[in-house]
Amino acid sequence: MDNETQLTSEEIKSLRLVKDELEIRALADKFSDAANRKDGEAFQSLWATAGVWKIGPPINMEFKGKENMGASITHMLGLWDFFVQLTGPGVITITADKATARFYVNEIARKTEDKSGNYNLSMYDDELIKENGRWVFLKRTYYTIYQDATTYDGLIQELPKLK
């Protein structure tokens, strides 16, 4: 390899940082995808062994331990016949094998029994770690910025079962 194609240690460090940031952004996207599909197994895989998921007002719930995460999302989303969470932009700070992040989310959901629904604009405040070589959530705290309640009478189409 000639000198023009060799990377400096600073360039390698920058590439690792970009790779880590992309992996963290993908993790936030996978969180929304697993929730949208009500996939408890996929949802559970995103958490550290000692993970904590805290949902602030007006819901006020907390789940602890990776083993509880899959059942928690399946139960919570089982209350809705329709739920979609869209992850928006985020800010990520990485220090070695730890990171913090903020992601903004848009949510819309409808209850089965009366078609009442919620529209939320929220923020996740995250603590992440590398566990077994991959980024996972150590703590996710959900803050509602705006919440609206209405009736959603539209037609719901089931998502196909994807891998």
Backbone hydrogen bonds in HBPLUS format (Angstrom, degrees):
<---DONOR---> <-ACCEPTOR-->    atom                        ^
c    i                          cat <-CA-CA->   ^        H-A-AA   ^      H-
h    n   atom  resd res      DA  || num        DHA   H-A  angle D-A-AA Bond
n    s   type  num  typ     dist DA aas  dist angle  dist       angle   num
A0005-THR N   A0002-ASP O   3.16 MM   3  5.87 152.1  2.25 118.1 124.9     1
A0012-ILE N   A0008-THR O   2.98 MM   4  6.30 158.0  2.03 153.2 159.3     2
A0013-LYS N   A0009-SER O   2.96 MM   4  6.13 156.3  2.02 142.5 149.0     3
A0014-SER N   A0010-GLU O   2.97 MM   4  6.20 154.3  2.03 142.6 149.5     4
A0015-LEU N   A0011-GLU O   2.93 MM   4  6.18 156.2  1.99 148.2 154.3     5
A0016-ARG N   A0012-ILE O   2.97 MM   4  6.23 154.9  2.03 149.3 156.0     6
A0017-LEU N   A0013-LYS O   3.04 MM   4  6.29 153.9  2.11 145.5 152.6     7
A0018-VAL N   A0014-SER O   2.99 MM   4  6.29 156.7  2.04 148.7 154.7     8
A0019-LYS N   A0015-LEU O   2.91 MM   4  6.11 160.5  1.94 148.2 153.8     9
A0020-ASP N   A0016-ARG O   2.86 MM   4  6.09 161.6  1.89 150.7 155.4    10
A0021-GLU N   A0017-LEU O   2.93 MM   4  6.14 160.2  1.97 148.3 153.9    11
A0022-LEU N   A0018-VAL O   2.93 MM   4  6.16 160.6  1.97 151.8 156.9    12
A0023-GLU N   A0019-LYS O   2.98 MM   4  6.22 155.1  2.04 148.5 155.5    13
A0024-ILE N   A0020-ASP O   2.96 MM   4  6.24 151.1  2.05 149.0 156.7    14
A0025-ARG N   A0021-GLU O   2.93 MM   4  6.20 161.7  1.97 152.7 157.5    15
A0026-ALA N   A0022-LEU O   2.92 MM   4  6.10 157.0  1.97 145.8 152.6    16
A0027-LEU N   A0023-GLU O   2.96 MM   4  6.15 143.2  2.10 136.8 146.9    17
A0028-ALA N   A0024-ILE O   3.10 MM   4  6.47 155.8  2.16 150.7 155.2    18
A0029-ASP N   A0025-ARG O   3.06 MM   4  6.38 155.0  2.12 146.8 154.0    19
A0030-LYS N   A0026-ALA O   2.81 MM   4  6.06 152.1  1.89 147.9 156.0    20
A0031-PHE N   A0027-LEU O   2.95 MM   4  6.21 143.9  2.08 144.9 154.6    21
A0032-SER N   A0028-ALA O   3.26 MM   4  6.62 161.7  2.29 147.9 150.1    22
A0033-ASP N   A0029-ASP O   2.93 MM   4  6.19 160.5  1.97 149.0 155.3    23
A0034-ALA N   A0030-LYS O   2.85 MM   4  5.96 165.4  1.87 149.2 152.6    24
A0035-ALA N   A0031-PHE O   3.01 MM   4  6.23 159.7  2.06 149.5 155.5    25
A0036-ASN N   A0032-SER O   2.81 MM   4  5.98 164.4  1.83 154.0 158.6    26
A0037-ARG N   A0033-ASP O   3.03 MM   4  6.20 147.0  2.14 146.0 154.3    27
A0039-ASP N   A0034-ALA O   2.89 MM   5  5.00 166.3  1.91 150.3 152.6    28
A0038-LYS N   A0035-ALA O   3.02 MM   3  4.84 154.2  2.08 100.3 108.4    29
A0043-PHE N   A0039-ASP O   2.98 MM   4  6.14 160.5  2.02 152.8 159.2    30
A0044-GLN N   A0040-GLY O   2.88 MM   4  5.99 160.3  1.92 147.4 152.2    31
A0045-SER N   A0041-GLU O   3.19 MM   4  6.38 146.6  2.31 141.9 150.0    32
A0046-LEU N   A0043-PHE O   3.19 MM   3  5.67 163.2  2.22 113.7 118.9    33
A0047-TRP N   A0044-GLN O   3.28 MM   3  5.85 170.5  2.29 122.9 123.6    34
A0137-PHE N   A0046-LEU O   2.90 MM  91  6.28 167.8  1.92 155.9 155.7    35
A0048-ALA N   A0137-PHE O   2.84 MM  89  5.67 160.2  1.88 151.4 145.0    36
A0051-GLY N   A0048-ALA O   2.94 MM   3  4.77 151.9  2.02 118.4 114.9    37
A0066-LYS N   A0049-THR O   3.12 MM  17  4.88 170.1  2.13 126.7 128.4    38
A0065-GLY N   A0051-GLY O   2.71 MM  14  4.98 152.8  1.78 160.5 161.2    39
A0052-VAL N   A0138-LEU O   2.85 MM  86  6.22 139.8  2.02 132.8 145.3    40
A0140-ARG N   A0052-VAL O   2.90 MM  88  6.43 152.7  1.98 157.8 166.8    41
A0053-TRP N   A0063-PHE O   2.87 MM  10  5.13 164.0  1.89 151.1 156.6    42
A0063-PHE N   A0053-TRP O   2.85 MM  10  5.13 157.3  1.90 144.6 152.4    43
A0054-LYS N   A0140-ARG O   2.77 MM  86  6.09 165.6  1.79 163.4 168.4    44
A0142-TYR N   A0054-LYS O   2.76 MM  88  6.17 159.6  1.80 158.7 165.6    45
A0055-ILE N   A0061-MET O   2.78 MM   6  5.13 176.4  1.78 159.1 160.3    46
A0061-MET N   A0055-ILE O   2.93 MM   6  5.13 148.5  2.03 138.7 148.9    47
A0056-GLY N   A0142-TYR O   2.91 MM  86  5.71 161.9  1.95 148.1 154.1    48
A0059-ILE N   A0056-GLY O   3.11 MM   3  5.92 130.6  2.37 138.3 132.9    49
A0060-ASN N   A0056-GLY O   3.08 MM   4  4.62 174.9  2.08 108.0 109.3    50
A0068-ASN N   A0065-GLY O   2.95 MM   3  5.59 154.6  2.01 119.6 127.0    51
A0069-MET N   A0066-LYS O   3.11 MM   3  5.38 152.1  2.19 109.4 117.6    52
A0072-SER N   A0068-ASN O   3.08 MM   4  6.15 151.1  2.17 146.8 155.6    53
A0073-ILE N   A0069-MET O   3.14 MM   4  6.36 164.8  2.16 156.9 158.0    54
A0074-THR N   A0070-GLY O   3.15 MM   4  6.29 161.6  2.18 147.7 153.3    55
A0075-HIS N   A0071-ALA O   2.91 MM   4  5.99 160.2  1.95 147.3 152.6    56
A0076-MET N   A0072-SER O   2.94 MM   4  6.07 173.7  1.95 151.8 153.8    57
A0077-LEU N   A0073-ILE O   2.95 MM   4  5.87 167.2  1.96 146.9 151.2    58
A0078-GLY N   A0074-THR O   3.00 MM   4  5.82 124.1  2.32 129.3 142.6    59
A0078-GLY N   A0075-HIS O   3.14 MM   3  5.05 133.6  2.36  94.4 107.6    60
A0079-LEU N   A0076-MET O   3.28 MM   3  5.81 163.4  2.31 109.6 114.6    61
A0080-TRP N   A0077-LEU O   3.12 MM   3  5.46 162.0  2.15 109.4 115.0    62
A0081-ASP N   A0110-ARG O   2.83 MM  29  5.96 145.2  1.95 155.1 166.2    63
A0110-ARG N   A0082-PHE O   2.89 MM  28  5.16 151.1  1.98 140.7 144.0    64
A0084-VAL N   A0108-ILE O   2.94 MM  24  5.52 151.8  2.02 158.3 166.7    65
A0108-ILE N   A0084-VAL O   3.03 MM  24  5.52 151.3  2.12 151.0 159.8    66
A0086-LEU N   A0106-ASN O   2.84 MM  20  5.16 162.9  1.87 153.8 159.7    67
A0106-ASN N   A0086-LEU O   3.02 MM  20  5.16 154.1  2.09 142.9 151.1    68
A0088-GLY N   A0104-TYR O   2.64 MM  16  5.14 159.6  1.68 177.1 173.8    69
A0104-TYR N   A0089-PRO O   3.30 MM  15  6.14 156.8  2.35 159.4 164.4    70
A0091-VAL N   A0102-ARG O   2.92 MM  11  5.30 144.5  2.04 141.2 152.7    71
A0102-ARG N   A0091-VAL O   2.94 MM  11  5.30 141.2  2.10 141.6 153.2    72
A0093-THR N   A0100-THR O   2.87 MM   7  5.30 164.9  1.89 156.3 158.2    73
A0100-THR N   A0093-THR O   2.89 MM   7  5.30 153.9  1.96 149.3 158.0    74
A0095-THR N   A0098-LYS O   2.83 MM   3  5.35 175.6  1.83 159.3 160.8    75
A0098-LYS N   A0095-THR O   3.02 MM   3  5.35 153.9  2.09 125.5 133.7    76
A0130-LYS N   A0097-ASP O   3.01 MM  33  5.22 141.3  2.16 146.6 143.7    77
A0099-ALA N   A0128-LEU O   2.99 MM  29  5.02 149.7  2.08 139.5 136.9    78
A0128-LEU N   A0099-ALA O   2.84 MM  29  5.02 168.6  1.86 147.4 147.2    79
A0101-ALA N   A0126-ASP O   3.10 MM  25  4.96 151.3  2.18 127.5 129.8    80
A0126-ASP N   A0101-ALA O   2.74 MM  25  4.96 178.5  1.74 157.1 157.3    81
A0103-PHE N   A0124-TYR O   2.99 MM  21  5.16 152.8  2.06 139.7 148.4    82
A0124-TYR N   A0103-PHE O   2.70 MM  21  5.16 165.2  1.72 159.1 164.4    83
A0105-VAL N   A0122-SER O   2.86 MM  17  5.23 163.0  1.88 135.3 140.5    84
A0122-SER N   A0105-VAL O   2.90 MM  17  5.23 168.9  1.92 153.0 156.1    85
A0107-GLU N   A0120-ASN O   2.86 MM  13  4.98 162.2  1.89 150.7 151.4    86
A0120-ASN N   A0107-GLU O   2.88 MM  13  4.98 157.4  1.94 134.4 142.0    87
A0109-ALA N   A0118-ASN O   2.95 MM   9  5.30 151.7  2.04 151.9 156.0    88
A0118-ASN N   A0109-ALA O   2.92 MM   9  5.30 146.7  2.03 135.8 145.6    89
A0111-LYS N   A0116-SER O   2.76 MM   5  5.54 170.4  1.77 171.6 171.4    90
A0115-LYS N   A0111-LYS O   3.27 MM   4  5.15 134.5  2.49 130.3 136.2    91
A0152-TYR N   A0115-LYS O   2.92 MM  37  5.65 162.9  1.95 171.6 170.3    92
A0117-GLY N   A0150-THR O   2.59 MM  33  5.32 151.8  1.66 174.4 173.1    93
A0150-THR N   A0117-GLY O   3.16 MM  33  5.32 152.9  2.24 125.6 133.4    94
A0119-TYR N   A0148-ASP O   2.83 MM  29  5.09 147.4  1.94 149.0 154.0    95
A0148-ASP N   A0119-TYR O   2.85 MM  29  5.09 147.9  1.95 145.0 154.9    96
A0121-LEU N   A0146-TYR O   2.89 MM  25  5.06 156.6  1.95 145.4 148.8    97
A0145-ILE N   A0121-LEU O   2.78 MM  24  5.51 154.6  1.84 147.1 154.0    98
A0146-TYR N   A0121-LEU O   3.01 MM  25  5.06 156.0  2.07 145.3 147.1    99
A0123-MET N   A0143-TYR O   2.84 MM  20  5.21 153.9  1.90 147.9 156.8   100
A0143-TYR N   A0123-MET O   2.83 MM  20  5.21 163.7  1.85 157.9 163.3   101
A0125-ASP N   A0141-THR O   2.86 MM  16  5.15 159.4  1.90 147.3 153.9   102
A0141-THR N   A0125-ASP O   2.98 MM  16  5.15 159.4  2.02 140.1 146.8   103
A0127-GLU N   A0139-LYS O   2.82 MM  12  5.02 153.3  1.89 152.3 154.7   104
A0138-LEU N   A0127-GLU O   2.80 MM  11  5.44 159.9  1.84 144.3 148.7   105
A0139-LYS N   A0127-GLU O   3.07 MM  12  5.02 161.6  2.10 138.6 138.4   106
A0129-ILE N   A0136-VAL O   3.10 MM   7  5.72 156.0  2.16 154.4 161.8   107
A0136-VAL N   A0129-ILE O   2.91 MM   7  5.72 151.7  1.99 161.0 169.5   108
A0131-GLU N   A0134-ARG O   2.84 MM   3  5.46 161.8  1.88 153.5 148.4   109
A0134-ARG N   A0131-GLU O   3.23 MM   3  5.46 162.3  2.26 108.4 113.6   110
